[in-house]
Amino acid sequence: MSASQGLRTEPRLKTSAIESEEWALRVRLAAAYRILDYLGWTETIYGHVTLRVPGDDNHFLINPYGLRYDEVTASNLVKVDLEGRIVGASDHPVNPAGFVIHSAIHGARHDVGCVMHIHTIAGMAVAAQKHGLLPISMPAAGFYDRIAYHDYEGPSIDLDERQRLVASLGDKKVLILRTHGLLTCGATLEEAFILMFRLQRACEIQIAAQAGGAPLVEPSKAVCERAAAMTDEFLGANDGLPVGKLEFDSYMRLIEARDPSFRT
């Protein structure tokens, strides 16, 4: 099936039909969409966060096409396979471009449980720059030599682009899609989130610093390498907790207090 033809839908999925482990992940993924909405990382109904179904390399969860992030709930997330077929019941289709990008990575990188892709102004501005992300801030230095780049091919609705996306990403967890936006992936939702939080912050700082018009300070290669290694160590040093869990949980508490409807 061509991605541009859209994906088939069925009647809405019933909560009782979902395994408890999958339901728990659905709740956290729905919370992630609400968190991104709160942070302003949305572009109407576009962009995606996908999460691999527990114990299943062939299926992942994605937001329903046509809904804003603040409308996403645990039950209306759509389960889709790597060929674009919706599994179970759903009132909503899946965005073909989102399927192409996310199925490419989920299908090739079995170490990746979550893929997060956003179109923020700062992220797209850095994606438009020839030299990409510059190591001019603490969060940016933490990504030194840890970012891959993928050249723009137009809207990602061509299934053939999947192999090129995977080749561009390689074994990295961060991908800047030139002329397009930002992408992070992690073993968990929490890891993909904290990587995106730091990447988005680095992009915001870069655009702000460049707007000041003064010459920019870039640390030496040795300093950047040390900073990136120290960042890796710091992110993995939360007393055995998954990378990013403390940060993600802090925002999940905020979202829960504001509007717990994501749990439905």
WOQUI-V688266 format. One record per residue. RES is the residue in three letters. NEAR is the number of other C-alpha atoms within 10 Angstrom. Layout:
res | near
RES | NEAR
RES | NEAR
This chain:
res | near
MET | 10
SER | 14
ALA | 19
SER | 14
GLN | 9
GLY | 17
LEU | 19
ARG | 16
THR | 17
GLU | 13
PRO | 10
ARG | 15
LEU | 18
LYS | 12
THR | 13
SER | 8
ALA | 9
ILE | 14
GLU | 10
SER | 11
GLU | 11
GLU | 15
TRP | 18
ALA | 13
LEU | 18
ARG | 26
VAL | 19
ARG | 21
LEU | 27
ALA | 26
ALA | 29
ALA | 25
TYR | 24
ARG | 28
ILE | 21
LEU | 18
ASP | 18
TYR | 15
LEU | 11
GLY | 10
TRP | 21
THR | 21
GLU | 14
THR | 11
ILE | 16
TYR | 18
GLY | 23
HIS | 25
VAL | 25
THR | 25
LEU | 27
ARG | 26
VAL | 21
PRO | 13
GLY | 9
ASP | 9
ASP | 17
ASN | 14
HIS | 23
PHE | 26
LEU | 24
ILE | 26
ASN | 30
PRO | 23
TYR | 19
GLY | 14
LEU | 14
ARG | 17
TYR | 27
ASP | 19
GLU | 17
VAL | 24
THR | 23
ALA | 23
SER | 19
ASN | 25
LEU | 25
VAL | 26
LYS | 24
VAL | 24
ASP | 20
LEU | 18
GLU | 17
GLY | 20
ARG | 16
ILE | 22
VAL | 17
GLY | 16
ALA | 16
SER | 21
ASP | 15
HIS | 21
PRO | 18
VAL | 25
ASN | 22
PRO | 21
ALA | 20
GLY | 23
PHE | 26
VAL | 24
ILE | 23
HIS | 25
SER | 24
ALA | 20
ILE | 24
HIS | 25
GLY | 18
ALA | 15
ARG | 17
HIS | 11
ASP | 13
VAL | 22
GLY | 22
CYS | 26
VAL | 28
MET | 22
HIS | 24
ILE | 22
HIS | 19
THR | 20
ILE | 17
ALA | 22
GLY | 29
MET | 19
ALA | 19
VAL | 27
ALA | 25
ALA | 16
GLN | 12
LYS | 9
HIS | 8
GLY | 19
LEU | 21
LEU | 18
PRO | 23
ILE | 17
SER | 17
MET | 16
PRO | 21
ALA | 22
ALA | 25
GLY | 22
PHE | 24
TYR | 20
ASP | 13
ARG | 13
ILE | 19
ALA | 18
TYR | 18
HIS | 18
ASP | 14
TYR | 13
GLU | 13
GLY | 9
PRO | 10
SER | 20
ILE | 21
ASP | 16
LEU | 20
ASP | 12
GLU | 15
ARG | 21
GLN | 13
ARG | 14
LEU | 21
VAL | 18
ALA | 14
SER | 17
LEU | 21
GLY | 17
ASP | 13
LYS | 14
LYS | 19
VAL | 24
LEU | 22
ILE | 26
LEU | 26
ARG | 21
THR | 19
HIS | 23
GLY | 22
LEU | 26
LEU | 29
THR | 26
CYS | 31
GLY | 23
ALA | 19
THR | 19
LEU | 27
GLU | 23
GLU | 26
ALA | 26
PHE | 26
ILE | 21
LEU | 23
MET | 20
PHE | 19
ARG | 16
LEU | 25
GLN | 22
ARG | 17
ALA | 26
CYS | 26
GLU | 17
ILE | 18
GLN | 23
ILE | 16
ALA | 12
ALA | 16
GLN | 11
ALA | 9
GLY | 9
GLY | 8
ALA | 8
PRO | 8
LEU | 13
VAL | 11
GLU | 13
PRO | 14
SER | 10
LYS | 13
ALA | 8
VAL | 13
CYS | 21
GLU | 17
ARG | 15
ALA | 21
ALA | 20
ALA | 15
MET | 13
THR | 18
ASP | 14
GLU | 11
PHE | 11
LEU | 16
GLY | 15
ALA | 12
ASN | 13
ASP | 7
GLY | 7
LEU | 11
PRO | 16
VAL | 25
GLY | 21
LYS | 17
LEU | 14
GLU | 14
PHE | 21
ASP | 15
SER | 10
TYR | 18
MET | 18
ARG | 12
LEU | 13
ILE | 19
GLU | 15
ALA | 9
ARG | 10
ASP | 12
PRO | 15
SER | 17
PHE | 24
ARG | 18
THR | 13
